[in-house]
Amino acid sequence: MGYTFALCLSGLNFMTQKKATSSTRLRKAVVSAQKPEETGKPGKSHQRTSKADDGKFQLAPSTSKPELLDEGGSTDHRFRQFLYDFSVLATQLEAARAYLATHVGVTSPQYNILMIIARKQGDEGVSVSDVARYLHVTGAFITAEVRKLENIGLVEKRPNPNDARSTLLSLSAEGEARIRDVEPERLFVNDNLFQNLSGEDFDRLSTTLSSLLDDFANTIQMLQMRQERNKRAQAALNRKVG
């Protein structure tokens, strides 16, 4: 259980390393989030009391987007359940991916890298930047993980003849053998995870998830920026007190 949980955390870190697509957008969003009172249009959550008419504690809606609120706009029960369901699905999907990675003898992020290389290497290999783009992570992260995969004999690197700054990746004979060996397990996992998903549902779901990638990545970066700001503020306060 501890090993799987560690792999899940590794996978979460892996997904949050995606570069922001717009630094200007991030700065505006951070300023907006820090100073909602200056917009003149406070979100609905700021307009509601935290107590019901009978004086009992009551949570305000966790989003101000009307599209995500229940009918009438005063509650967010469906949205909250959606978040719980989404979180459980992400955890279970990562656990399934960790299971497959264990069969190959690598971590979950390394398994993702091997699968992209296997599908995209062709006759020439696939570049580090392309692997990073497919997995929505930084090139530096791919380079570090590929070095580990190269050390255990699963990946081979060679210079890109068309770009001296680029490196092409391909699976070694051992890497190909391990990927072939896990194919029956991969089919079992995916066929069962998505057994009730229709073609129409799949098209809609894949499009929706793709549309959320930038928003999720930008939000994580904003949270990191807010955390750093809070750390600096606390450090400054400690210096004054000291």
Steps between C-alpha positions, in 0.01 A plus 500: 500500500780745590681428173187559293424820689852625433453426133172688501671802651775469241240500227334809648831685509565385146178659375548829682835576333332622179620842389254788513376600156467869583694683770286812446185301559651361820596839636154644432333201660721520808430871545128438454503216752695705754283813477140401425368811677662726241305361207171649617337168420550261788429136429179347622683314773597839653140617496360214705496452872659192656197450722153381412189687612485282811855602596662168414827486313457472123765480231488760227527368143858415408474660155346821369448369147122478436557210261633286784235583759179311564173636367426825677869573551503470878664158535780302334416141596547354150826685453638376832402142414664544160824603672487201735432263211775659289749465784414136557528423128841668481627303800367170367636564151842574647482182708426301183790672321728425797396134473611491135820688581585241766474225238756685287723573800481880486313788664166621369645815331774287341235259371324792330827602336569147379152473350538829312841394365359161399214663307692790346856377441446365146823423319690810608397553863302776670643823640504593867294811423232295326473257793469797736230653281294181485515459878459872583817522708832681470787382285726510807276247675507265200879532475544407867267200481644379170845501659371254760334285234822501301695391806280191543526416131146577381560810286765597248598853392665629187564845351233637269661522153263783411552707816828505691321631810255212510523139619296212360369227729412140425440186699783254542441133423435445870261795510303363206484158662359639825238708319389195300482292817263745670258521203251240636487680834453836330206368297343353813534828691368730228217273386371480856554863598302625201265210432187719525631793295328538162671645194295818530581532869869445427508774236330746736712404800834514319416844357392631839810372681729651236328836546573490875876435476613862473261620772616229740870566430457876536310457825775282648758763409288772656475296820876458504546875450256576782681256727835663426350844564364384835838352593675829421243694699539268798878519478483881497268496804736267686791734433304794641399305809854373549 
